[in-house]
Amino acid sequence: MAVTVSLVLLFGLVLFFLLRSNSLGYGSAFVAAGFGFFLASTGASGPINELTAAVIHAIPNL
């Protein structure tokens, strides 16, 4: 749970700075957030979570 919250905060900060620097429009940000929301409710959420956890566990071994 702590990793998920951290990733949500990280992606939220990235999205905030992209919006602030005008690299990303508000419409694109809405589409990206909607895509993430609907992707989380599909069968792809399990493998995405497993891949994220594997990458996080592999980082200390680099």
Secondary structure as UniProt FT lines:
FT   HELIX           2..20
FT   TURN            21..22
FT   HELIX           26..40
FT   TURN            43..44
FT   HELIX           45..58
FT   HELIX           59..61
//
